[in-house]
């Protein structure tokens, strides 16, 4: 049983070394699926086993899926206010997100904009260096 592992998100500009291993067997030990699904990423350890006895040469890869007992949220919330939340992405950037806006009869645009600006200041305080 041979399975192909394709890594597509490895830009060489970020220091990744791209290699292609040909003619190998990959044995997988998965917790989440019985077989690897196309396009799905798995977290785990890939090990290369080489047995070399004189004229006999055998190379095999073993992939063992690891499962974290405590999974880290994909985009953790750094700040949660009344009008906005600020999340941190995997690349380290911060993204403000608006919460639902409730426009009642006493809704004031100037008051809302002032509160959003204040929450941005409080949320980003200490996260962004002043220049």
SULPEHU-V352671 format. One record per backbone hydrogen bond with DSSP energy under -1.0 kcal/mol. CO is the residue of the C=O (numbers start at 1). NH is the residue of the N-H. If there is no record, write none. Layout:
CO_NH ; CO_NH
This chain:
11_14 ; 12_15 ; 25_61 ; 27_63 ; 29_65 ; 37_40 ; 43_66 ; 45_64 ; 47_62 ; 49_60 ; 51_58 ; 53_56 ; 56_53 ; 58_51 ; 60_49 ; 61_27 ; 62_47 ; 63_29 ; 64_45 ; 76_88 ; 79_86 ; 83_99 ; 84_81 ; 85_97 ; 86_78 ; 86_79 ; 87_95 ; 89_92 ; 93_89 ; 95_87 ; 97_85 ; 104_107 ; 108_112 ; 109_113 ; 110_114 ; 111_115 ; 112_116 ; 113_117 ; 114_118 ; 115_119 ; 116_120 ; 117_121 ; 118_122 ; 119_123 ; 120_124 ; 121_125 ; 124_127 ; 124_128
